[in-house]
Amino acid sequence: MKSYIILWLIAFQGFLSFGQAYVPLLDELNEWQFTYCYSGCVTSNYYTNGDTLVDGESYKILDGYHFISRTILLREDVQDRKVYLNRLTATGKKMFLLYDFSKQEGDTMNLFNPLGPFIENPGQFRLDSIRQKELFSGELRRYFYWSPVGENLLPNNYPVWIEGVGSTSLVNAAAGHADLNGVGKLSCFFKNQELDYADYDSIAVCVPTTTVGLESLSNQAEFKILNATTEQLKWCNGEVVQIRIFNFQGQTLVEKKIELEQNQINYQAIQKGNYFVEFTFQNHLSRLLYLFIH
């Protein structure tokens, strides 16, 4: 009889950790507020600001704090419970599996810290436990507690993830240890300006500061680039009124107003390489795309 009870408890714990509906991390607009204290405490914010397409996949663009280059992109596979980070550089793209919320207690995986204050690839971590806690919103949410294993380059880092929120360190620091008096820790998190997570040990009040990105880009969902050469850019599906092509240093190389029926432009030849192109549409919304000119 005792063995049946133990098996039932194991099965029930498995249901609690995986059986409930997954809460996605990325929404139309996310805002993270991050606090760090040295001689005094400072809170900075960063947020998702716009959508972009890379290799046919839809991403959210991170902006603010040290993401102002807008070259750090996030994509979520809700069905697989995974979040990916794509870092764009002048020489190409670098993809990371940032979070895997399908992991179970005892599982191990390599955790990464792309573009952060921590070592980028410290090594393997073990998922020690998954616990449910109540957030400020009143929702029960899964907390994932990790510890370093093997020859880990961050032996004193104990990352904590929150489903639907991300790391309690920086969102791009999946292996980051939250430390108010060190690198810092997450203090507030908002979805569409609604407070979802708050840590009042590190901040007195949580108030959203961003209003960008709330407009839906669904009417440009089918918009795509057909061809990009050193002298011509061609696209389809979208009432484009202006185009700007710029490099990774922010230097504008091409900027043109477009007639509504127009679906291509010619310009003075620029070098082959990786660029950004910003399309502005008739409804005043814009879309930033990563562009390889061949």
DRENBA-186884 format. One record per residue (C-alpha): residue number from 1; x, y, z. Coordinates in nm, 2 decimals. Layout:
N
 seq     xx     yy     zz
 NUM      X      Y      Z
...
//
This chain:
294
 seq     xx     yy     zz
   1   0.00   0.00   0.00
   2   0.28   0.24   0.09
   3   0.45   0.18  -0.25
   4   0.12   0.28  -0.43
   5   0.11   0.60  -0.22
   6   0.47   0.69  -0.31
   7   0.40   0.62  -0.68
   8   0.09   0.84  -0.67
   9   0.29   1.13  -0.50
  10   0.56   1.11  -0.77
  11   0.29   1.11  -1.05
  12   0.11   1.40  -0.88
  13   0.43   1.60  -0.85
  14   0.50   1.54  -1.22
  15   0.15   1.67  -1.30
  16   0.21   1.98  -1.10
  17   0.55   2.05  -1.27
  18   0.44   1.98  -1.63
  19   0.07   1.90  -1.65
  20  -0.07   2.25  -1.60
  21  -0.10   2.49  -1.89
  22   0.23   2.65  -2.00
  23   0.25   3.03  -1.94
  24   0.43   3.19  -2.24
  25   0.71   3.44  -2.16
  26   0.67   3.67  -2.46
  27   0.36   3.89  -2.49
  28   0.28   4.18  -2.72
  29   0.48   4.41  -2.48
  30   0.71   4.29  -2.20
  31   0.90   4.52  -1.96
  32   1.17   4.41  -1.71
  33   1.30   4.64  -1.44
  34   1.64   4.54  -1.30
  35   1.79   4.68  -0.98
  36   2.15   4.68  -0.86
  37   2.31   4.84  -0.55
  38   2.66   4.96  -0.49
  39   2.69   5.29  -0.31
  40   2.32   5.34  -0.39
  41   2.05   5.15  -0.57
  42   1.97   5.20  -0.94
  43   1.68   5.05  -1.14
  44   1.71   5.03  -1.52
  45   1.44   4.89  -1.76
  46   1.45   4.71  -2.08
  47   1.16   4.58  -2.30
  48   1.04   4.42  -2.62
  49   1.00   4.69  -2.88
  50   0.87   4.57  -3.21
  51   0.87   4.25  -3.42
  52   1.11   4.13  -3.69
  53   1.17   3.83  -3.92
  54   1.49   3.63  -3.94
  55   1.51   3.33  -4.17
  56   1.13   3.32  -4.18
  57   1.09   3.31  -3.80
  58   0.92   3.59  -3.60
  59   1.11   3.75  -3.32
  60   1.06   4.02  -3.06
  61   1.33   4.29  -3.04
  62   1.49   4.38  -2.71
  63   1.55   4.75  -2.64
  64   1.66   4.96  -2.35
  65   1.93   4.91  -2.09
  66   2.23   4.76  -2.27
  67   2.02   4.63  -2.56
  68   1.98   4.96  -2.73
  69   2.16   4.83  -3.04
  70   1.83   4.63  -3.11
  71   2.04   4.34  -3.22
  72   1.92   4.10  -2.95
  73   1.61   3.91  -3.06
  74   1.38   3.66  -2.87
  75   1.16   3.39  -3.01
  76   0.94   3.15  -2.82
  77   0.82   2.81  -2.92
  78   0.51   2.78  -2.70
  79   0.44   2.42  -2.79
  80   0.79   2.30  -2.69
  81   0.81   2.55  -2.40
  82   1.14   2.69  -2.53
  83   1.28   3.04  -2.57
  84   1.55   3.12  -2.82
  85   1.79   3.42  -2.84
  86   1.93   3.54  -3.17
  87   2.22   3.77  -3.15
  88   2.29   3.97  -3.48
  89   2.64   4.08  -3.55
  90   2.82   4.23  -3.85
  91   2.95   3.89  -3.94
  92   2.62   3.70  -3.91
  93   2.39   3.55  -3.65
  94   2.44   3.35  -3.33
  95   2.15   3.14  -3.20
  96   2.11   3.02  -2.84
  97   1.85   2.80  -2.67
  98   1.80   3.03  -2.38
  99   1.52   2.86  -2.18
 100   1.37   2.52  -2.19
 101   1.07   2.51  -1.95
 102   0.99   2.15  -2.05
 103   1.28   2.03  -1.84
 104   1.21   1.81  -1.53
 105   1.38   1.78  -1.20
 106   1.72   1.60  -1.23
 107   1.76   1.71  -1.60
 108   2.08   1.88  -1.71
 109   2.15   2.13  -1.99
 110   2.40   2.38  -2.10
 111   2.29   2.73  -1.99
 112   2.41   3.05  -2.17
 113   2.45   3.42  -2.10
 114   2.47   3.59  -2.44
 115   2.58   3.95  -2.43
 116   2.58   3.98  -2.05
 117   2.80   4.04  -1.75
 118   2.85   3.67  -1.70
 119   3.06   3.41  -1.89
 120   2.87   3.33  -2.21
 121   2.90   2.95  -2.19
 122   2.98   2.85  -1.84
 123   2.88   2.48  -1.88
 124   2.62   2.24  -1.75
 125   2.36   2.30  -1.48
 126   2.12   2.06  -1.31
 127   1.76   2.13  -1.25
 128   1.74   2.06  -0.87
 129   1.37   2.14  -0.82
 130   1.05   2.29  -0.96
 131   0.83   2.47  -0.71
 132   0.50   2.66  -0.75
 133   0.48   3.01  -0.60
 134   0.23   3.28  -0.62
 135   0.33   3.59  -0.82
 136   0.21   3.95  -0.75
 137  -0.06   3.89  -1.01
 138  -0.20   3.61  -0.79
 139  -0.12   3.34  -1.04
 140   0.06   3.02  -0.94
 141   0.38   3.00  -1.14
 142   0.66   2.74  -1.17
 143   1.00   2.84  -1.04
 144   1.30   2.64  -1.17
 145   1.60   2.61  -0.94
 146   1.94   2.52  -1.11
 147   2.28   2.44  -0.98
 148   2.62   2.41  -1.16
 149   2.76   2.06  -1.23
 150   3.09   1.93  -1.36
 151   3.36   2.17  -1.47
 152   3.14   2.47  -1.46
 153   3.30   2.81  -1.51
 154   3.04   2.97  -1.27
 155   3.06   2.74  -0.97
 156   2.88   2.98  -0.74
 157   2.59   3.06  -0.97
 158   2.25   2.93  -0.89
 159   2.01   3.05  -1.16
 160   1.64   3.07  -1.09
 161   1.39   3.08  -1.38
 162   1.02   3.18  -1.35
 163   0.78   3.05  -1.61
 164   0.63   3.33  -1.81
 165   0.90   3.58  -1.67
 166   1.25   3.44  -1.74
 167   1.55   3.46  -1.52
 168   1.56   3.64  -1.19
 169   1.88   3.79  -1.32
 170   1.88   3.95  -1.67
 171   1.64   3.79  -1.92
 172   1.94   3.70  -2.15
 173   2.13   3.55  -1.85
 174   1.98   3.21  -1.82
 175   2.28   3.10  -1.62
 176   2.30   3.42  -1.42
 177   2.29   3.44  -1.05
 178   2.06   3.72  -0.92
 179   2.25   3.94  -0.67
 180   2.12   4.28  -0.56
 181   2.47   4.39  -0.45
 182   2.64   4.23  -0.74
 183   2.53   4.23  -1.10
 184   2.17   4.29  -0.99
 185   1.84   4.12  -0.99
 186   1.49   4.14  -1.14
 187   1.27   4.37  -0.94
 188   0.95   4.41  -1.16
 189   0.81   4.25  -1.47
 190   0.51   4.37  -1.67
 191   0.31   4.21  -1.95
 192   0.12   4.47  -2.16
 193   0.18   4.72  -1.87
 194   0.01   4.49  -1.62
 195   0.24   4.40  -1.32
 196   0.31   4.02  -1.33
 197   0.61   3.98  -1.10
 198   0.74   4.21  -0.82
 199   1.03   4.17  -0.57
 200   0.98   4.44  -0.31
 201   1.30   4.34  -0.13
 202   1.48   4.53  -0.41
 203   1.25   4.81  -0.50
 204   0.98   5.02  -0.32
 205   0.72   5.04  -0.61
 206   0.67   4.89  -0.95
 207   0.54   5.12  -1.22
 208   0.56   5.05  -1.60
 209   0.75   5.30  -1.80
 210   0.71   5.17  -2.16
 211   0.42   5.23  -2.39
 212   0.58   5.13  -2.72
 213   0.50   4.81  -2.91
 214   0.13   4.78  -2.80
 215   0.00   4.81  -3.16
 216  -0.05   4.48  -3.34
 217   0.15   4.41  -3.65
 218  -0.09   4.14  -3.76
 219  -0.18   4.32  -4.08
 220   0.18   4.30  -4.18
 221   0.21   3.93  -4.09
 222   0.26   3.82  -4.45
 223   0.50   4.10  -4.53
 224   0.84   3.97  -4.65
 225   1.15   4.06  -4.85
 226   1.17   3.89  -5.18
 227   1.52   4.00  -5.29
 228   1.80   4.22  -5.16
 229   2.10   4.30  -5.38
 230   2.37   4.57  -5.37
 231   2.15   4.79  -5.59
 232   1.79   4.68  -5.54
 233   1.55   4.58  -5.27
 234   1.22   4.40  -5.35
 235   0.93   4.31  -5.11
 236   0.57   4.20  -5.11
 237   0.25   4.24  -4.91
 238   0.25   4.57  -4.72
 239   0.16   4.94  -4.78
 240   0.51   5.07  -4.74
 241   0.57   5.44  -4.73
 242   0.93   5.47  -4.63
 243   1.25   5.25  -4.62
 244   1.57   5.30  -4.43
 245   1.87   5.07  -4.46
 246   2.15   5.11  -4.20
 247   2.45   4.92  -4.08
 248   2.55   4.79  -3.73
 249   2.70   5.12  -3.64
 250   2.37   5.29  -3.70
 251   2.49   5.47  -4.01
 252   2.20   5.52  -4.26
 253   2.30   5.41  -4.61
 254   1.96   5.43  -4.79
 255   1.65   5.63  -4.69
 256   1.36   5.67  -4.94
 257   1.00   5.75  -4.95
 258   0.79   5.49  -5.13
 259   0.47   5.52  -5.34
 260   0.20   5.29  -5.20
 261   0.18   5.07  -5.51
 262   0.56   5.04  -5.53
 263   0.72   4.71  -5.42
 264   1.08   4.77  -5.50
 265   1.35   5.04  -5.50
 266   1.68   5.09  -5.67
 267   1.97   5.27  -5.50
 268   2.33   5.35  -5.54
 269   2.54   5.03  -5.49
 270   2.64   4.94  -5.14
 271   2.87   4.66  -5.03
 272   2.76   4.30  -4.98
 273   2.70   4.22  -4.62
 274   2.47   4.22  -4.32
 275   2.24   4.52  -4.25
 276   1.91   4.63  -4.10
 277   1.62   4.76  -4.30
 278   1.33   4.95  -4.14
 279   1.00   4.96  -4.32
 280   0.74   5.22  -4.23
 281   0.39   5.14  -4.33
 282   0.09   5.36  -4.41
 283  -0.06   5.30  -4.06
 284   0.26   5.45  -3.91
 285   0.37   5.12  -3.77
 286   0.72   5.00  -3.86
 287   0.90   4.67  -3.88
 288   1.28   4.62  -3.85
 289   1.43   4.33  -4.04
 290   1.77   4.17  -4.05
 291   1.90   4.19  -4.40
 292   2.17   4.02  -4.60
 293   2.26   4.20  -4.92
 294   2.41   3.98  -5.18
//
